[in-house]
Amino acid sequence: MTSSGEHPDRAVRPIEESVRTDLAGAMSYGRYLDLDRLLGAQHPVSSPEHHDELLFIVQHQTSELWLKLMLHELRAARAYLAGDAVGAALKSLARVKNIQRTLTEQWSVLATLTPREYAQFRGSLGSASGFQSAQYRAVEFILGNKNAAMLKVFDSEPDAQAVLAELLESPTLYDEFLALLARLGFEVPSSVLDRDVREPWVFQPALVPVFRRIYESEETPWRVYEACESLVDLEDNFQLWRFRHVLTVRRTIGGKTGTGGSSGLGFLQRALELTFFPELYAVRTEIGT
């Protein structure tokens, strides 16, 4: 104890002399991250303002930031595969998988919102809905779940619509992976390689023997096998995120319709049936038989 009775561990720690404190006109933490705009972008609309609306806004804004980074990395992985840089693509996919885990865990924060609390400001959302997330749709598009009809939802958001239109016309991550396999000598059917990339991916039975060879042959390059498993990881994580979404919605609003007009819980549950890489799951039935 000090003579004043204060515990020495609780003494004020002096700032090191080398630490810069005069930041006038210099690049600072707040300026670099544009925190004035970022932290000023939460605008509750309930009146009177409900305490828990800030949670709802921050939850969705942070999700959009993670989706932005996820799309950035998926674009990079796609480009790396197109350039035969499998290792670099795997690095990007590893980052995507960690982003997915973070997004999934975020649902536990929103799940602290009770049905009564949400009901007190839900009406203020009007027709706003996560269904209208352009970045979520962009991620689905680059993974293969394309839907040209979704572009109409963004008629009033031309920049977002342009991103989706570009991704609609572009090969998916899976398309580039399959093209890479073909360049490596795997017998990927020409009908798959020449498919209309604007269409959503559908199960291709002829690909199952290709993946069976990859999984069963000791001659398979390790990074090809690793890439297959990374795609499976990515889809597993996506399904976990969707499932946590369903659970959070169920505990918060039950069977109410969505604010954007969807059927709500039923709509989200049907999304669990969607798959990006069905052949990578189907091949497991064939291995060892």
N, C-alpha and C positions, 0 to 999 in steps of 0.2 A: 504494500500500500504506500502511496505517496503521503507527504505530510498533510495534504489537504483531504486525505481519505479517498482519493481517486485511485482506482486500480491502474497500474502502469500500462496494461494491455489496452486500456480504453483512452489513452492519451491521443490527441490529434496528431496524425502523421503529417509531417511537413511535406510540401511539394518539393520534389527534387529540383535543384537549381537549373538542371539542363532542360527541364520541361518548359516548352514555350507557352506563355500565357497571354501574350499580346498577339491576337489573331486578326487585328484590323486589316482588311484587304488581303488576307492570306486564305489559302484553302483550308477550311476547317472541316471537322467531322459533319457538322450540320449542313454546311454548304455542299460538300461532296455528295451527301445522300439526299439533298434537297428536302430536308426534314420539315421546313416551314410548310411546303406544299403537301408533303406526305402526311404529316400529322394534322394538317388542317383540312384533310379531305374526307373527314367523317362528319356527315350532316344528317343527324336524326330528323325525321319528318313528323314524328308523333307529336301531338299537342294535347295536353302538356307533354314535354319530352319524357319518355319512359326510360328509366334507368338501364334496362337491359337491351335497349336498341343499339347501344354502342357495341356491345358484345356481338350482336348479329352483323353489324356493318364490318367490324374489324375481322371477324371470322371469314367473311366472303371476300373482303379486300385482300387479306393475306393469301387466301386460296388463289386469287387471280394472279398475284405476284409469283407464286410457286408455279402456276400453270404457264406463265410467261417464260420462266426459266426452263420448265419441262419442254415446251415447244422449241425453244432455242437449242436444247441439247438433242432433241429428236431430229431436228433439221440437220444438225451437225453429224449425228450418227448416220443418217441417210446419205449425206454427202461422202462421208468416209467409206461407207460400203460401196458406193458408186466408184470410188477411187481405189478400191481393193485394200484400204487401210483398216483391216479388221480389228487390230489392237486398239486403234484410236476410237473406233465405233464402240467397242466394248467399254472403254473408259467413259464415254458419254452415257451409255446405257446404265452403267453402274451409278452414275450421278442421278439419272432419272429414277432409278429404283429407290434411292434414298429420299428423293423428293416425294415419291409416292407414299413412302412410309410416314413421312411428316404430314402429308395431307390426310392420310387415314387417321392418324392419331389426333388431328385437330378436331375430329367429330366429337371426341370426348369432352372438349371444352364447350361446344355448342349444346351438347346433351345436358349441361347443367341448367339450361333454360327450361323452366317448367312449362307445362301446357297453359297454365293461367297467365304466366308472365308473357309468353309469346302472344297469346290471344289479345292482350291489352294493347299491342301496337301492330299486330299483323295486318289489320285493315288499312294501315297507313301505307303499306307497300303497293297498294293498287294492283296493277297487272305485272309488276316486276317479279321476275322468277329466275332461278338458276338455269332454267331451260334456255334462257336467252344469253347464256355465257358464250360469247364468240370464241374465246380461247379454249374452253372445254370442247366445243365442236371442232376447233382446229386440231386439237390433240387426237380426237376420234378420227378425223379425216386422214391425218398422216399415218395413223395405225391401220386404216382400212375400212372403218365404218363410215363410208361416204353416203351422203344423202343430198342430192342437188336441191330438193325441196326446201332444205334448211336455209338456203340463201335468201329466200323470201322474208324470213324472220328479221333479216338485217337490212331491209330496204331503206330504213331510216338511219343506218350506220354504214355509209359507203366504204369507209376504211376497213372496217371489220369484214364487210361483205367481200371486198377485194382480196383479203387474205384467204378467206374460205374458197373463193373462186379459183385462186392460184393453186391451192392445195387440192381442190377437186380435179384439176387438170394435170396434176403432177403424180409421179409414181409414189407409192407408199413406202414406208420403211421396209415392209415385207417384200414388196416388188423388187427393191434394190438388193435385198438379201438373196432372193431367188436368182436374180440376174448374176450375182456374184457366184453362187453355187454353179450356175451353168458355165461361167468362165473358168471355174476350177475343175471342170470335167464331169460334174454330176449331171445326170440325164433329166434335167428339168424340161417338161413338155413345152414345145413351141407355143401351144395354145395358151399356156400360162404366161410365158414371156411376152407374147404379143397381145395380151388381153387389153380391153378398154379400161384404162386406169381411172376413168371417171365413175365406173361402176363400183358398188360396194363389194368387198371380197366375199366370195362364197366358197364353200368346201370343194376342194379339188382332189378327188380320190387318187388321181394319177401321181400326186405328190407323195403319197404315203410310202410307196416303195423307195422313193428317193431318201426320205428321212430314215426309213428302216436301214438302208445301207449305211447312212451316216452314223446311226446309233450302234449298229451291230459290228461294223468293220473296225478292226484294230488299226487299219491304215488311215482312218479319218484324221485329218489334221486337228490337233487339239482345239484350236481357236474356232474351227467350224462347229465342233460339238459345243463348245462354250457359248458361241453365239446362239445356237438353238436353245440352250438352257436359259440364256439371258432373256430371250423373247418369251419363254414360258414364265419366267419370273415376273416379267413386265405385265403379262396378262393376269397372272395370279394376283399381283398387287392391285391391278385395276379392278378386279372382281371384289377384292377385299374392301377397297374404297367404296364401290357401289353398295356392297352389303352394309357397311357401316352407315352409309347415307340412308338406306332403307330403315335401319334400326333407329336412327336418330329421328327421322321423320315420323316413324310409327309412335315413338314415345312422346313426341312433341305435339303432333296434330292428329294422330290416329288416322282415320279414314277420310278426312276432309279433302276436298278437291284442291289442286294446286292454285297458287295465286295467278299463275299464267294461263290457267284454263285446263291444265292436264287433269287426269283422273287422280293424281296424287300418288298414293302408296302403290296402287296397282300399276301405274305407269313405270315407277321406279323398279318394281319387282320384275316386270317384263324385261327391263334392261339387263337383268342378271343373265338372261339367256343369250345375250350377244357375245360373240367371240371374234377375236382378231386373227388368231393363228390356229384354226381347228385341226389342221393336219399334224401339228406338233403334239396334239393330245391324242388324236386317233392312232398315231403310230405306236403308242404305248400298248395298245391291245395286240398289236402284231409282233412285237419284239419277243423273241424266245419261243414262238409257236412253230 
